Amino acid sequence: MPIMKMSAKGQVVIPAEFRKRHGIKPGTYCYLYVKDGELIVIPRPENIIASLRGSLRKYGTESLTAELLRERALDNEREERKYQRLFGPKAEAVSQKD
């Protein structure tokens, strides 16, 4: 197990084998957090958007578009009931005969 030494400025050097394995290059940003008393370093992907693609699939197979359309239909029904409560049923369109 490689050992790292902390500098006086609080800097550490990640060993080359770990940098290569995890794609850490000069200028790479890393997330740093503590979990169960261990310090964890995770390199941030260069293209964050691309790295998140498909990550929400596990929450359902229905598309977000279908869910949005269903919510809008429910909103329209609520608005229609509210309108009818306030103004009564909608008047039927009267056709004019010439």
CNS distance restraints for C-alpha pairs under 8 A (distance, minus, plus):
assign (resid   2 and name CA) (resid  15 and name CA) 7.27 0.50 0.50
assign (resid   4 and name CA) (resid  12 and name CA) 6.39 0.50 0.50
assign (resid   4 and name CA) (resid  13 and name CA) 6.46 0.50 0.50
assign (resid   4 and name CA) (resid  14 and name CA) 7.08 0.50 0.50
assign (resid   4 and name CA) (resid  15 and name CA) 7.72 0.50 0.50
assign (resid   5 and name CA) (resid  12 and name CA) 6.03 0.50 0.50
assign (resid   5 and name CA) (resid  13 and name CA) 7.46 0.50 0.50
assign (resid   6 and name CA) (resid  10 and name CA) 5.71 0.50 0.50
assign (resid   6 and name CA) (resid  11 and name CA) 5.58 0.50 0.50
assign (resid   6 and name CA) (resid  12 and name CA) 5.00 0.50 0.50
assign (resid   7 and name CA) (resid  11 and name CA) 5.13 0.50 0.50
assign (resid   7 and name CA) (resid  12 and name CA) 6.39 0.50 0.50
assign (resid  14 and name CA) (resid  18 and name CA) 6.70 0.50 0.50
assign (resid  14 and name CA) (resid  19 and name CA) 6.52 0.50 0.50
assign (resid  15 and name CA) (resid  19 and name CA) 6.43 0.50 0.50
assign (resid  16 and name CA) (resid  20 and name CA) 6.10 0.50 0.50
assign (resid  17 and name CA) (resid  21 and name CA) 6.12 0.50 0.50
assign (resid  18 and name CA) (resid  22 and name CA) 6.08 0.50 0.50
assign (resid  19 and name CA) (resid  23 and name CA) 5.72 0.50 0.50
assign (resid  19 and name CA) (resid  24 and name CA) 4.64 0.50 0.50
assign (resid  19 and name CA) (resid  25 and name CA) 6.91 0.50 0.50
assign (resid  20 and name CA) (resid  24 and name CA) 6.38 0.50 0.50
assign (resid  20 and name CA) (resid  25 and name CA) 7.96 0.50 0.50
assign (resid  22 and name CA) (resid  43 and name CA) 7.46 0.50 0.50
assign (resid  23 and name CA) (resid  43 and name CA) 7.92 0.50 0.50
assign (resid  24 and name CA) (resid  28 and name CA) 5.91 0.50 0.50
assign (resid  24 and name CA) (resid  43 and name CA) 6.59 0.50 0.50
assign (resid  28 and name CA) (resid  43 and name CA) 6.89 0.50 0.50
assign (resid  28 and name CA) (resid  44 and name CA) 7.11 0.50 0.50
assign (resid  28 and name CA) (resid  46 and name CA) 7.80 0.50 0.50
assign (resid  29 and name CA) (resid  43 and name CA) 6.09 0.50 0.50
assign (resid  29 and name CA) (resid  44 and name CA) 5.57 0.50 0.50
assign (resid  30 and name CA) (resid  41 and name CA) 6.27 0.50 0.50
assign (resid  30 and name CA) (resid  42 and name CA) 5.31 0.50 0.50
assign (resid  30 and name CA) (resid  43 and name CA) 4.08 0.50 0.50
assign (resid  30 and name CA) (resid  44 and name CA) 5.10 0.50 0.50
assign (resid  31 and name CA) (resid  40 and name CA) 7.98 0.50 0.50
assign (resid  31 and name CA) (resid  41 and name CA) 5.65 0.50 0.50
assign (resid  31 and name CA) (resid  42 and name CA) 5.00 0.50 0.50
assign (resid  31 and name CA) (resid  43 and name CA) 6.12 0.50 0.50
assign (resid  31 and name CA) (resid  44 and name CA) 6.43 0.50 0.50
assign (resid  32 and name CA) (resid  39 and name CA) 7.08 0.50 0.50
assign (resid  32 and name CA) (resid  40 and name CA) 5.65 0.50 0.50
assign (resid  32 and name CA) (resid  41 and name CA) 4.66 0.50 0.50
assign (resid  32 and name CA) (resid  42 and name CA) 6.48 0.50 0.50
assign (resid  33 and name CA) (resid  39 and name CA) 5.88 0.50 0.50
assign (resid  33 and name CA) (resid  40 and name CA) 5.36 0.50 0.50
assign (resid  33 and name CA) (resid  41 and name CA) 6.80 0.50 0.50
assign (resid  34 and name CA) (resid  38 and name CA) 5.36 0.50 0.50
assign (resid  34 and name CA) (resid  39 and name CA) 4.60 0.50 0.50
assign (resid  34 and name CA) (resid  40 and name CA) 5.90 0.50 0.50
assign (resid  35 and name CA) (resid  39 and name CA) 6.66 0.50 0.50
assign (resid  35 and name CA) (resid  40 and name CA) 7.11 0.50 0.50
assign (resid  44 and name CA) (resid  48 and name CA) 7.48 0.50 0.50
assign (resid  45 and name CA) (resid  51 and name CA) 6.76 0.50 0.50
assign (resid  47 and name CA) (resid  51 and name CA) 6.34 0.50 0.50
assign (resid  48 and name CA) (resid  52 and name CA) 6.42 0.50 0.50
assign (resid  49 and name CA) (resid  53 and name CA) 6.59 0.50 0.50
assign (resid  56 and name CA) (resid  60 and name CA) 7.78 0.50 0.50
assign (resid  57 and name CA) (resid  61 and name CA) 6.43 0.50 0.50
assign (resid  62 and name CA) (resid  66 and name CA) 6.73 0.50 0.50
assign (resid  62 and name CA) (resid  67 and name CA) 7.15 0.50 0.50
assign (resid  63 and name CA) (resid  67 and name CA) 6.53 0.50 0.50
assign (resid  64 and name CA) (resid  68 and name CA) 6.08 0.50 0.50
assign (resid  65 and name CA) (resid  69 and name CA) 6.18 0.50 0.50
assign (resid  66 and name CA) (resid  70 and name CA) 6.21 0.50 0.50
assign (resid  67 and name CA) (resid  71 and name CA) 6.25 0.50 0.50
assign (resid  68 and name CA) (resid  72 and name CA) 6.18 0.50 0.50
assign (resid  69 and name CA) (resid  73 and name CA) 6.19 0.50 0.50
assign (resid  70 and name CA) (resid  74 and name CA) 6.37 0.50 0.50
assign (resid  71 and name CA) (resid  75 and name CA) 6.21 0.50 0.50
assign (resid  72 and name CA) (resid  76 and name CA) 6.14 0.50 0.50
assign (resid  73 and name CA) (resid  77 and name CA) 6.31 0.50 0.50
assign (resid  74 and name CA) (resid  78 and name CA) 6.27 0.50 0.50
assign (resid  75 and name CA) (resid  79 and name CA) 6.18 0.50 0.50
assign (resid  76 and name CA) (resid  80 and name CA) 6.11 0.50 0.50
assign (resid  77 and name CA) (resid  81 and name CA) 6.27 0.50 0.50
assign (resid  78 and name CA) (resid  82 and name CA) 6.16 0.50 0.50
assign (resid  79 and name CA) (resid  83 and name CA) 6.06 0.50 0.50
assign (resid  80 and name CA) (resid  84 and name CA) 6.19 0.50 0.50
assign (resid  81 and name CA) (resid  85 and name CA) 6.18 0.50 0.50
assign (resid  82 and name CA) (resid  86 and name CA) 6.32 0.50 0.50
assign (resid  83 and name CA) (resid  87 and name CA) 5.85 0.50 0.50
assign (resid  83 and name CA) (resid  88 and name CA) 7.18 0.50 0.50
assign (resid  84 and name CA) (resid  88 and name CA) 4.39 0.50 0.50
assign (resid  84 and name CA) (resid  89 and name CA) 5.16 0.50 0.50
assign (resid  84 and name CA) (resid  90 and name CA) 7.18 0.50 0.50
